[in-house]
Amino acid sequence: MLDVQTSPPSMKVSSLLLLAVVSALTGCSKPADTIALPAAPPKSLTIFYTCDTRGHIDPCGCSSGMAGGIARRKTFLDAHLSGPHLLVDAGDVTAGPREWELLELEYLLRGYEQMGYDAINAGHREASLGLERLLELKGRHQGLVSANLVNEKDEPVLAPFRVVTLPEGETVGIVGILDDRISATEIGQGLKILPPQDAIARYLPELRRRAGFIVLLAFADEDQMKEIAERFYEINVIVGGKVLQPSATPLRVNRTVIAYMTDKGKAVGRLDLKAEPAGRFSSTNSIVMMKEEFKDDPAMARLIAEYKSRLKEMDFLPAAQKDDEEGLTPISAERSKNANRYSGAESCQSCHPRAYETWTASKHAHAFHTLEEKGYDTNPRCLECHTIGYMASDGFLNTRLTPHLKNVSCESCHGRGDHHVKYYRGEDRELKDFKFKKVNCVGCHNPDNSAKFEYAAYWEKVKHGRD
C-alpha cells in the first residue's frame, strides 16, 4: 500500500509518468481512472479539540472568574473557525448514567451539533451508559465514534470512524478509541471494550485508502497514546485524553503529533499543523481558557435556558448511583427509626440565638437563593453544596418535601443534630456533641468552585461562639 505521507509531490508526478509509459509499452488496456491513488494530505490544518467536559454545560457561577460552558465555547469557536479545520472531542462529554446526567448530555450534544463538531469520541463515562442508551443517542446525534466500544457480539456500537472532506477537497479520517483498562462493573450493560490497538489495526487500512490524513481520538493516558504512535506511524495526530493536565506543548512520537485536553470543559485546545517534507507536520499548540471575556452566544444561552427549564419540570430526586471522587456521594441506606438525623437550622435557634443570628447574616443562609437566581435550584450537581445532606437518605430532597434543609447551615459543618437537640429537650437520646472539622469546608470550597478560598479569611465571615 502506498504511503502518500512519505512521497514528495515530485516523486508522485514521476511515478505517474513512469506508470503511463509502462502501460503503453506493455499494452495494458486498464483505464487510468480505475487505478486507486492515495489521497493527498492537507497543506495546513487547524484542529480545535476538547475532552472531559463531564456534563459541565455551564460554569456553576459559585464565584467570579470561573471558566467553561458551551455558550462561551461557541463564541470562541465562531471567532476562530476559518480555513481548513476540524472540531473534535476526545471523550467523556457526559458525567454519567443518572437520569439528570442523561438530560444534561442530550443538551450538550445538541450544543455540539450547533457548534459543528466533526467527531465526538466515546470515553469511559459514555461506556457507562449501556448499549440501549448509546444506540438511542446514536439515532439522534451524528458524529459519535468509537472503534473499540462494541456489543456482546464484538460489533461496533457507534461508527468506528468518520471521513471529513476539507474545503479544498482533501479528506481526513477520524477514528476513536478508549482505554480498555477499566473494571467491568464500570461498563454499561451490553457493552465491551476491545483492546485499542487491535481496533486501530482493523480499521487503519480502510482509512488509508479513503483519507490523506488520519486523526485518532484517544480517551487514553499519555503512555498509551505514545505506544500507539510508536506502532502506527500512519496516524498523523492523536488527540486525547484520559490525562491529569492539558498539553501546553504537543508531543511528537514517531511521525505523530500528540495533544490532549481535560478539566471539565474549561478550555479549548488549538493545534495548528503545517505540512513538511517526508510526511511530517510542524505544529504549534495553545490552550484557551473559556473565561468571562468570551460572552455567551445567544443561541447557546437559549439552549441552556431550555435545559434549566427541563430540570425544573423533571425535578429529579437523589438516586443511588456509583460515582467518582468528583461527583456526588451515593445516597446512603435508609436510616433506622432511632438513628441521628438532620433537623435543620431552626432547631438550633432557641439554644444558640447568637450563633443563629450570625448565620442568618451570612451568605451561607442564602446559598439556595443563589441557585434560584441562576436557575439551578433543581440541579443535583449544585444542590450538594447548597443544601443540607443532599444524597443522604435523611437529607434535602426538594423544596416541597424538605424546605427546612435548604441552604448551608449548622449541620453542614457540625453534622446531624437530631440527637443533640432531643437530648437537651430532655428526651431519651444519647448526647451527640457537635465537632467542627476544617475539612468540612473544603468539600465545597474546593479549587473548582471556590478558587479564592482561604480558611482564616472565610472563617471570619461566619465566626461564632457556642453561646
N, C-alpha and C positions, 0 to 999 in steps of 0.2 A: 504494500500500500504506500502511495506517495505521501510524503510529509511536506506540505507546502511551506511550513514554517522554516524549513532548512534550505529552501531553494530561492535564491535571489531572483528578481524579475528577469535578468539577462539569461539566467540558466533556463527559466521557463520558456522564453522565446526560442532559444537554441534547441531545446528538447522538442518543441512543436515542429520546427523546421526539419529536424532530423527525422521525426516520425513521418512527416509528409513525404520526404524523399524516399525513405524505406518503403512506404506503402506504394508509391508509384512504381518503384523498381520491381517489387515482388508481385505486382498485380493485385494487391489487396483491394477488394471491392466493398469493404465495410464502410458505410458513410461516416464521415468525420464527426458528425453531430451525435453519434451513438457512443463515442469514446468518453468515458466518465473522467472528468478532470477535477482535481481537488479545488475546493473553494478558496478564494483569496482572503487573507485576514484583513481587518481594517487597518488603515494607516495610523489612526488615532482613535481612542475610545475613552470615555469617562464613565466610570461605574459609581453610582451612588448606592450606598448599602446601609442596611440596618440589621439588627439582630437583638433578640432578648427584650422585646417590648413588654412582654409578660403582662399583658392586659392593661397597661397604663395608657388609656386613651386620652387622658388629660392630666396635667400636673395637679396634685391634690390641692395646692394653694395653702397649705398649713403655714407657710412662711413666705416672705418675699424672696424673689430671686430664684425660685425653683424652675428647673429646666424640664423640657419634654412636652409631649402632647402632639397629636396628629394635626391639630389646627395650625400650630406654628410650623410643623414639618411641611405642610402643604405650601405655606407662604414661602419658605426657604426654597423648596424644590421648584416652584413656579418661577422664581427669580434666576435659577441656575440651570434648569434642564434645557440645554441647547446643544446643537451639533450631535455627532454620533454618541449616544449614551445608553446606558442600561440603568434600571432601578430595580434592586433586588433585596430580599430579606432572607437571612440565613437560618431562621427558625425561632421557635418559642414566641410566637405572636401572642398566644393565649397564656392565661395564668393557670388554667386547669380545667377540670371537668365539671365543676359545680354549675348549677343552672344559671346563676347570675354571671358566672365567668363565660358561659357559652353565649349569653346575650351580649356581653361585652365584646367577645370575639366576632360575633356577627356584625356589629357596628364597626369594629376595626377593619374587617375585611372589606366592608362597603367603602370605608375611607381609603383603603389601599387601592381599590379599583378607581376611585376618583383621582388619586394621585398618579395612577398609571404604572403600577408595579408590573414588571415583566415576568417575575417569578418569585414565589414565596415558598421557601423550603419548610418541611416539617421538622420540628425539633422534638425533644423529649416530651414537652407538655402537649404538643399535638398528638403524640403517640399515646398519651394517657386518655385521650377522648374515646378510644374504641372504634371498631370498624364501622358500626352503623352511623355514628355521628360524623365520622370523616367522609363517608360516602354522601351523606346529606350536604355537607359543606362543599364537596367536590361538585355536586349537582347545581349549586347556587353560585359558586365563585370560580372564576378561571384563574389560572396561574399557579395553583398549588402543585408542588412537585416533590417527589421522593423516589429514588431508585431502589432503596433497600427497606422501606416500610411496606410490608406485604401482609396478605391474609394467610389463613392457615394452609392454603394450597401453594404458598410462595408466589402468588400473583401480586403485582404491584397494585396498591390501593389508589394511589394518585398517579399522575403522569410521571414517568421516570425522568423525563427531560422535556424541555421546550426549545424550539429553534426560532430565533428572533431575527428579522431582516432589518438592517440598519438603513438609513436614508439613501446611502449610495449603493445599496444592493448587497453589501456584504452580509453574511449570515453568522450568527453567534449561537452556539449551542449551550444551554444552561441545564446542568444536571444537579440533582440534590441528593445528599446522603445525611444520615445521622449516626452517631456513635452507637454501636450495639452493646457497649459495656454498661448495661443497665439491668436492674433487677426485674425479673418477670412480673413481679407484683406492681411495678410502676407502669407497665404497658397495658393499655386498654384491651377490653375483651375482643377476641377475634383477630388480633394483630401480632405480628412477629417483626423483629428487626434482623435482617441478614447482615453478614459481615460487609462493611462498606466497600472494601477493595474488590470483593467478588462482584458486587453490583456495578462498580465502575468498569471493571473489565468486561462485563457483559454488554454494556451499552456504548462504550467508547468507540468501537469500530463503526457503528452506525452514525454516531455524532461526527466522526472524522469525515465520513462520506458527505454529510449534509451541511457541515459548518466549517468555516475557515478559522474560527476562534472558539475556544472552549472555556467556559467558566464553571467551576464546581462550587456549589453552595454546600458548605460542610458544617453541620452542627456537631463539632468535634473540638477537642482541645488542640493546643498548639503542636504538641508532639505528634499527634495523629495526622494533622494536616501536613506536617513535614514528611512523614512516612509516605503519605500518598503522593506528594510532589516528587519524592525520590524515585518512586516506582513508575509513575505515569507522567513522562516528560511531555506528553501531548497536551496536558492541561496547561492553559496559559495563565489562568488566575484562579486562586482559591479564596473564597470569601467565607469567613466563619464568624462566630463560632461559640463553642462552649468554653469561654475563657473568663478570666478574672478582670482583665483590663483591656480596653481597646488598643489597637496597634497604632502608635503615633508614627512609626516608620514601617513601611512594608518590608516583609522578609522576602528574600529570593533564595529558593531552593531548586537546584537543577535549572530548568528554564522557566520555572513557575514563580509568579508574584503572589504573595500571601498577605492578606489584610483581614482584620477581624474587628468586631464590634460587640459591645454588651451594654448593661446599665439601664434597663427598663425604659428604653425609648427616649433617653435624654439627649441623644446626639445622632447625627447622620455622618457617615463616612463618605469621603470623596476620594476616589482613586483615579488619577489621570495617567493614561498609558499612551506611549508613542512608539511606533514600530521602529526597530533597529535591524541591522543585518543578522543573518543566521537565525531568524525566527524569534529573536528576543524582543522584549519591550522594556523601554525605560519607564520608570514610574515615580510619581510623587503622590503623597497621601496626606489628607488633612481630616481632622475630626472637628466637626462643627456642632457646638452645643446649641440646643434649641431653647435659647433664653428669651426673656421678655422683649428683647429688641425685635424679634420676629412676631409681628402682630398676628392675631388669629385670622385665618382665612374665613371669610363669611360663610361659604358653603359648608366648610367643615365644622364651623361653630354651630350651624343649624343641625348638622348630623349629630353632634354631641348633645345638643339640647333635646333632640328626639330620643336619644339613648337615656338621658336622665328622666324623661317623662315615662318611658317604658319601665325603668327601675321602680318608679313610684307606683305604677299600675300593678306590677307583679309583686311588689312588697315581699321580697324574699326573707324567709326566716333562716336562722343559722342551721346548717346541716353538718352531720358528722362526715367529714372528708379528711383524708390524709393530706398533709401539705408539708412544705419545706420550711426552712428557718425564716424565709422572708414573708411567708403568707400567714394565714390565720391559724390560730390554735384550734385543733379539733375539739368539737363540743364534748364535754365530759359526760360520763354516765349520769343518769338521774340520781339525785342525792336522796338519801333516806329522810324520813319524816323528821328525825331528830338532829339532822346534820346542820352545821352552821351555814347560814345563807346571807346573801346580800339583802340589805334592808333599806338603803337609800339615805341621802344626806339629812333629810328631815328628822329621822330617828335620832340623830346626834344633837340636834339643836338645843333641846331643853337642858342637857347637862354640860354642853360645851358652847355657850352662846357667843363668846368672843371669837373662838375658832370658826364658828359658823358665819359670823359677820365678816371675818377676814376672807373666808371662802366666797361669800356672795359678791364681794367686791373684786374678785379675781377673774381672769379670763377663763379659768377652769369652769366656773359656774355658768359660762355662756358657750361652752365648747360645742354643744349640739346646735345652737343657733348659727354658728359659723357654717355648719354643714347645710342648714336650711337656706342660708343666703346664697350658697354656691350650687344648690340643687342636688347635693349629695347626702341628704339625710336618710336615704334608704340604700346607700352604697355600702355593702358589707366591709369593703376594704377600709373605709373611713370610720365606720361605726366602732371598730375595735378600739380605737384610741379616743373616741369622743363620747363614750358611754361607759357604764359600769358592767363588767363581767360579760361582755358580748362574747358569744360562742361557748359560754358555760351554761349548764342546764338551768341555773337559777339566775342568770344574768339578763341583760337587756335583750328584748325581742323586737319590739317596735313601740311606737308612741301610744298605740291603743291598749296594748296589754301590759306594758311595764313603763309608764311615763315617769315613775319615781326613780328610775335608773338612768335617766338622761344625764348628760354632762360628765365631766371629770370631777369627782368629789372625794369625800373622806375614804371610802372603801377602795378607790383606785390606788391609793398609796398604802393604806393600812390593812387591807384585806377585809374579808367578810365580818360584819358587825352584829349579826342577829343574836348570837350568844352573849356577846358583851352587853348589848342593850338589855336583854332579858334578865341577865344576872343582876344588874343594878336596879332593875324594876322589882326585884325580889322574887322573880320566877326561878323555878328549879332548873337552872342551867349552869354548866361548868363555865367559869370565868375564862374568857379569851382576851388576853391583853393584846392591844394593837402594837405592832412593832414596825416602825418606819424603816424602810430599806432604800438606800440610794439607787440601787439597781432598778427599782420600780419606775424611776423617771426615764431612764434611757431606753426602755422598751418602746416608748413612743417618741421621746425626744432623741431620735437617732439621726445620723448624718443625712439620711434621705429626707426626713420630714422636718427636721429642726437643726439645720446646719450650724446655727449660731449658738446652740445650747452650751451654757457654761453653768455648772451646778450651783456655785456660790451666788452668782448673779440672779439666777432664776429662783433660787430658794428665797431670796429677799422679797420676791413678789407674792409669795404665798406663806410666808413665815408666820407661825402661830405657836402659842404655848398649849399646855394641857388644860388650862383653866378647869 
